Amino acid sequence: MIPELILNNQQKMPFAGLGIYKINNESDMSDAVNDAVDLGYRMFDTASVYRNEEIFGKAVRSCGLSRGELFITSKVWNTAQRMGDIEGAFNRSLDRMKLDYIDLYLIHWPVPGCYGETWKHLEQIYHSGRARSIGVSNFGIVHLEHLFEMSGIVPAVNQIECHPLWNQHELTAYCQERGITVQAYAPLARGAYVEREILRQIGNKYQKTATQIGLRWLVQQNISVVPKSINLDHLEKNVDIFDFTLTDTEMATISTMDEHLRTANIPEDMINADLQ
Ligand SMILES: NC(=O)c1ccc[n+]([C@@H]2O[C@H](COP(=O)([O-])OP(=O)(O)OC[C@H]3O[C@@H](n4cnc5c(N)ncnc54)[C@H](OP(=O)(O)O)[C@@H]3O)[C@@H](O)[C@H]2O)c1
């Protein structure tokens, strides 16, 4: 069973879930969701810009679990923020997935000049009960400081790229001190550390792979993870990370691997924005 953590509004969220970016084929989606559910996954991470909410909704409706057993995240994209169409974007996501609420709704990127206003709309959606929790993604300290100045609601989650090759220690500490759960996207650095010797050696001790060591290093810092996979063996391994504990020395050793490696693309309309 995948353990859960408690968000700052007392909602529970699994420590690990399935990222579904780039799963755009209906049968791949159906297989991935069904395999994941069989393996104990309960959390799924999508976004309007992934253009797969419809096929995801279809897969999830036939997976055999009730809505209450699932934790579903989606995100509002930059164009909707610029158009001030947050409510419309949220409703379209619900319609595509055929859901009547979303567990966690995130601002996908801190679009300059827009994200403060977007947050106010997310607060309204949260108060309406149609999003059980609200949060942000790709926010740096400067963006979070701005939200704190204008809003009483502290984001439940900041979803950021985070893995052994970009450890994000400063931002993670900042978030965690303020009750914001950090969720790591691209937690496998899209495969960039699969062959790293340090991780393989630590993995040998626990009979785990380098990727399992990387994911374990994240959850052991209370960071939630949403690795993507459509491969059954990978799906299984990516959640088989809760039966061992890395030592403090191993945790510190992995933290020395940081290269500030960004594997996710910055959207074109955000390239000149003030991102950390
Ligand atoms: N908020 C944001 O801006 C943002 C940005 C990017 C991603 N995300 C979210 O984070 C999720 C994960 O990120 P990501 O998809 O970019 O990268 P990732 O999860 O770090 O890596 C996915 C890649 O690793 C492979 N893989 C998975 N498990 C593996 C394993 N155990 N061993 C070796 N290779 C493995 C996958 O291939 P197979 O499918 O063949 O296993 C895929 O090619 C996304 O799906 C999305 O939900 C959010």
The ligand as an SDF file (V2000), in Angstrom:
LIG
                    3D

 48 52  0  0  0  0  0  0  0  0999 V2000
    4.0730   20.6350  -13.4300 N   0  0  0  0  0  0  0  0  0  0  0  0
    4.8600   20.5600  -14.4860 C   0  0  0  0  0  0  0  0  0  0  0  0
    5.2530   21.5780  -15.0850 O   0  0  0  0  0  0  0  0  0  0  0  0
    5.2930   19.2040  -14.9730 C   0  0  0  0  0  0  0  0  0  0  0  0
    6.3120   19.1180  -15.9280 C   0  0  0  0  0  0  0  0  0  0  0  0
    6.7010   17.8400  -16.3450 C   0  0  0  0  0  0  0  0  0  0  0  0
    6.0940   16.7130  -15.8190 C   0  0  0  0  0  0  0  0  0  0  0  0
    5.0780   16.8540  -14.9040 N   0  0  0  0  0  0  0  0  0  0  0  0
    4.3940   15.6630  -14.3340 C   0  0  0  0  0  0  0  0  0  0  0  0
    5.3710   14.7700  -13.8130 O   0  0  0  0  0  0  0  0  0  0  0  0
    5.2150   13.4870  -14.4250 C   0  0  0  0  0  0  0  0  0  0  0  0
    6.5260   12.7650  -14.5280 C   0  0  0  0  0  0  0  0  0  0  0  0
    7.4690   13.5330  -15.2270 O   0  0  0  0  0  0  0  0  0  0  0  0
    8.0750   13.1200  -16.6550 P   0  0  0  0  0  0  0  0  0  0  0  0
    7.1080   12.2560  -17.3230 O   0  0  0  0  0  0  0  0  0  0  0  0
    8.4500   14.3630  -17.3450 O   0  0  0  0  0  0  0  0  0  0  0  0
    9.4300   12.3900  -16.2910 O   0  0  0  0  0  0  0  0  0  0  0  0
    9.8980   11.1480  -15.3490 P   0  0  0  0  0  0  0  0  0  0  0  0
    8.7420   10.5900  -14.6120 O   0  0  0  0  0  0  0  0  0  0  0  0
   11.0700   11.6260  -14.5890 O   0  0  0  0  0  0  0  0  0  0  0  0
   10.4490   10.1130  -16.4190 O   0  0  0  0  0  0  0  0  0  0  0  0
    9.6220    9.4230  -17.2970 C   0  0  0  0  0  0  0  0  0  0  0  0
   10.5140    8.5940  -18.2090 C   0  0  0  0  0  0  0  0  0  0  0  0
   11.2280    7.6260  -17.4420 O   0  0  0  0  0  0  0  0  0  0  0  0
   10.9220    6.2990  -17.9110 C   0  0  0  0  0  0  0  0  0  0  0  0
   10.7980    5.4620  -16.7200 N   0  0  0  0  0  0  0  0  0  0  0  0
    9.7650    5.3650  -15.8590 C   0  0  0  0  0  0  0  0  0  0  0  0
   10.0360    4.5180  -14.8710 N   0  0  0  0  0  0  0  0  0  0  0  0
   11.2890    4.0520  -15.0860 C   0  0  0  0  0  0  0  0  0  0  0  0
   12.1080    3.1380  -14.3960 C   0  0  0  0  0  0  0  0  0  0  0  0
   11.7120    2.5490  -13.2650 N   0  0  0  0  0  0  0  0  0  0  0  0
   13.3400    2.8750  -14.9100 N   0  0  0  0  0  0  0  0  0  0  0  0
   13.7560    3.4690  -16.0500 C   0  0  0  0  0  0  0  0  0  0  0  0
   13.0100    4.3790  -16.7510 N   0  0  0  0  0  0  0  0  0  0  0  0
   11.7700    4.6550  -16.2690 C   0  0  0  0  0  0  0  0  0  0  0  0
    9.6040    6.4450  -18.6600 C   0  0  0  0  0  0  0  0  0  0  0  0
    9.5200    5.4780  -19.7080 O   0  0  0  0  0  0  0  0  0  0  0  0
    8.4470    4.2770  -19.6890 P   0  0  0  0  0  0  0  0  0  0  0  0
    7.0880    4.8900  -19.8640 O   0  0  0  0  0  0  0  0  0  0  0  0
    8.8770    3.4320  -20.8260 O   0  0  0  0  0  0  0  0  0  0  0  0
    8.6110    3.5950  -18.3630 O   0  0  0  0  0  0  0  0  0  0  0  0
    9.7290    7.8490  -19.2410 C   0  0  0  0  0  0  0  0  0  0  0  0
   10.4900    7.8350  -20.4370 O   0  0  0  0  0  0  0  0  0  0  0  0
    4.5660   13.8120  -15.7760 C   0  0  0  0  0  0  0  0  0  0  0  0
    3.9770   12.6710  -16.3680 O   0  0  0  0  0  0  0  0  0  0  0  0
    3.5900   14.8760  -15.3770 C   0  0  0  0  0  0  0  0  0  0  0  0
    2.4510   14.2840  -14.7890 O   0  0  0  0  0  0  0  0  0  0  0  0
    4.6830   18.0700  -14.4630 C   0  0  0  0  0  0  0  0  0  0  0  0
  1  2  1  0
  2  3  2  0
  2  4  1  0
  4  5  1  0
  4 48  2  0
  5  6  2  0
  6  7  1  0
  7  8  2  0
  8  9  1  0
  8 48  1  0
  9 10  1  0
  9 46  1  0
 10 11  1  0
 11 12  1  0
 11 44  1  0
 12 13  1  0
 13 14  1  0
 14 15  2  0
 14 16  1  0
 14 17  1  0
 17 18  1  0
 18 19  2  0
 18 20  1  0
 18 21  1  0
 21 22  1  0
 22 23  1  0
 23 24  1  0
 23 42  1  0
 24 25  1  0
 25 26  1  0
 25 36  1  0
 26 27  1  0
 26 35  1  0
 27 28  2  0
 28 29  1  0
 29 30  1  0
 29 35  2  0
 30 31  1  0
 30 32  2  0
 32 33  1  0
 33 34  2  0
 34 35  1  0
 36 37  1  0
 36 42  1  0
 37 38  1  0
 38 39  2  0
 38 40  1  0
 38 41  1  0
 42 43  1  0
 44 45  1  0
 44 46  1  0
 46 47  1  0
M  CHG  2   8   1  16  -1
M  END
$$$$
